[in-house]
Amino acid sequence: MKEVPSKSDPVRRVEDGAGGNYISVHLPAVRERKYFIKRTFREIRANERMKVPWSKKHKRDFKGKSFSLSNSFANPLSHAELVELTKTRNDLDLLKEYNDHSLEYTANGGSIDLRQEISKLYGPTITHENVLVFAGGQVAIQTAAQAFARNAHSIVFTPGYQSAVESPEWAMNSTGVTQIPRRADQNWQIDLEQVQAAIRPDTKYMVINEPYNPGGIVMKQTLQDELVELCDKHGIVILADEVYRLLEHDEQDRIPAMADAYQRGISCVTMSKPWGACGVTIGWLACPDAGMIEQLWNCQYFGTACMSRASELQAIMVLRASDTILKDRISIIRRNKELLMDVIEKKYSDLFEWRRPNAGAIAFVKFKGPLTTLELGNLLAQRGISIKPAYCFSNEVTKDIDYFRVGFGEEKMPLALNEFVKVVEDHKAAWRESMHTVS
């Protein structure tokens, strides 16, 4: 094995005799803290087996808990609410079609009327012909990887949503996947220098998640511009998981959809997060490049050939009431965020910290006490409370990413937060004593 020095000290490229390339990035800030395990770029070999779903353990450990701080969606819609919104705007033909629709096959890639409604979320370069509909966002993410990560090297970011992090590994003939860490001390922003260092001649695919899950932070406009410029220079397709877009806490923080920002950009969206329409099970990909849409269509054909017409019509109802729904859901998020700020930044600032979220209904919180997030999660589960420990967002949990995610999009969230505070009150003295002893 030989080591090839790079231009910058923190980055080291290692090549092995078997022909597999590994990129190791040792961050100085990480080395300075002795209790950190070194964070590295990790390049995945194409023949590694698919891993067990990280959230599968979470569902087992927290199933049936009475108080959820783990749900990540905006307050769920009911069908009755959706019907009432449709009646209010006198959209009676849509209701009639929903009640009378045929159960024959729908169009491959989504019916035109739904794709037309979706296209209204984007700029003039995105028409219904630039939209492909799926049975949820999960299938869309996997389809994009099969279309563009084949016979190529990919770049992803961690910690993150498992499908966004690992989907390129499952593409046929992948030549490797480089995982780049996102760090709290960088406000969970993508580090362009690390991206530049990770790019290889065969790098053709990148997956980002903006606004970022689990951090609840959206990237700056300037950073998006620079990332697009870099990827355009190297011919890299960007899939942007944008399921929390439109839930910015301040609309001024909103950045363009990737489908509007980049010719090789793909926007992935699902109805579940911003609109709370989880059970509708509709997601989509939008892309300005007709040839790329054709590639996606060809891959999708062997997955989900068509959607439920009932779901399509419900999705149209949601989109036509979008402004009303989003206004209500964001108001709930803002109220709940204030409650979390009081707990994390005021009452128990010595026990918890975060990078205050500015988008979505999620936040990544650091527990500074004597427990790992796995141990804290187990303690909370005993009291009927669910959180999302760090293992839900990374295959390897190190101290620098041992945060837990909380969701605060639901009206009932304050009840769960009150129960959480009761646990903190019961244990704060012991936790503080333990922290004092260690220090």
Buried (B, 14 or more C-beta within 10 A) or exposed (E): EEEEEEEEEBBBBBEEEEEBBBBBBBBEEBEEEEEBEEBBBBBBEBEEEEEEEBBEBBEEBBEEBEBBBBBBBBBBBEEEBBBEBBEEEEBEEBBEBBEEBEEEEBBBBBBEBBBBBBBEBBEEBBBBEBBBBBBBBBBBBBBBBBBBBBEBBBBBBBBBBBBBBBBBBBBEEBBBBBBBBBBBEEBBBBBEEBBBBBBBEEBBBBBBBBBBBBBBBBBBEEBBBBBBEBBBEBEBBBBBBBBBBBBBBEEEBBBBBBBBBBEBBBBBBBBBBBBBBBBBBBBBBBBBBEEBBEBBBEBBEEEBEBBBBEBBBBBBBBBBBBEEBBEBBBEBBEEBBEBBBEBBEEBBEEBBBBBBBBBBBBBBBBBBBBBBBBEBBBBBBEBBBBBBBBBBBBBBBBBBBBBBBBBBBBEEBBEBBEBBBEBBEEBBEEBBEBBEEEE
